[in-house]
Amino acid sequence: MKTFKIAALAGDGIGPEVMREAIKVLRVAQKKFGFTLNITEAPVGWAGIDAAGKALPDATLDLCKKSDSILFGSVGLPDRDPTIPKEDRPERAALLRIRKEFGLFANLRPVRLPKALAHACPLRPERQGEGIDIMVVRELTGGMYFGQPKKTESIDGGHRAVDTMVYTTPEIERIAHVAFRTAQLRRKKVTSIDKANVLENGVLWRDVVTRVGKNYPDVTLEHMFVDNGAMQLMLRPTQFDVMVCENMFGDILSDEAAALAGSLGMLPSASLGSTSGETTFGFYEPAGGTAPDIAGKNLANPIAQILSTALMLRHSLKLNDAAAAIEAAVGKAIEAGNRTGDIFSASETGATKVGTTQMGDAIAAAI
């Protein structure tokens, strides 16, 4: 029996609620498929600040280093974040630090619109085609978010804020390889997003992706400026298979694409680092935020967190059958009419509004 160590960092807001449901589903999956997950929970974000004085406590980081994978909830509380310096806030001190600490350079965000949720998509039915299925591959440790210098300084008449967008050939090469390999397992098309008509980074990005693409003759490559890409996602999303983007563009476009699935509560993500032996260290989190306005009310949609566990089983632990079973169970729960508030429509026949716990129960039962 295979045994793995998992660090479960629920974080703030709805994080603990959706994490509870994800672990519930994992326990059912491990029993059915014969593997063992030693899951250890630890504080992060404001929960970490309250418990140990900082967003990423030393004990939490140490646990992550000893684990095969990290299952993450969400961090940050808008009412409390302004009370501490920017560099100590959870998004920077915990989330960005974990990405850098573990070299998590490749973010995979699958965007799928189940037929049963066509009503939740903001696009007209004719723009949805036969279904939306996009994989956004985002470079995660370079670009504007990590480039130096990064500062705010006083000048005559006010202040000047500086952020630096930096990319190197090796950084672009490795994310391009991830995109092309991902496309080989899907519909064999990559759309590379850049701003080569304005940015030096964009020129280098396009050149390097083009060169890497020659190693994958079975994959079609197209280039698209980021502003056009944002428009095309709304006009004709079915044209996309794999989109590969630098950090900031990927952040924006993946959230835009997520809206096509009807709710951020439906979108998981995987952030992958280096491969050692048979395992790839990964960090798995839902696409949405902490949603403090609904925290503790049994209203949050746990599907994104649950689907993130499926990505973890597939990409880090190589338990493909169990991953597929969780994804299929989510589909069955939706087809049966279970809807949390974010994907519920009173006009939909056969749909029942359920809470966080009830959705988790339905998915676990379907496994």
Secondary structure, 3 states (H helix, E strand, C coil): CEEEEEEEEEECCCHHHHHHHHHHHHHHHHHHHCEEEEEEECCCCHHHHHHHCCCCCHHHHHHHHCCCEEEEEECCCCCCHHHCCHHHCHHHHHHHHHHHHCCCCEEEEEEECCHHHHHHCCCCHHHHCCCCEEEEEEECCCHHHCCCCCEEEEECCEEEEECCCCCCHHHHHHHHHHHHHHHHCCCCEEEEEECCCCCHHHHHHHHHHHHHHCCCCCCEEEEEEHHHHHHHHHHCHHHCCEEEECHHHHHHHHHHHHHCCCCHHHCEEEEEEEEECCEEEEEEEECCCCCCCCCCCCCCCCHHHHHHHHHHHHHCCCCHHHHHHHHHHHHHHHHCCEECHHHCCCCCCCCEECCHHHHHHHHHHHC
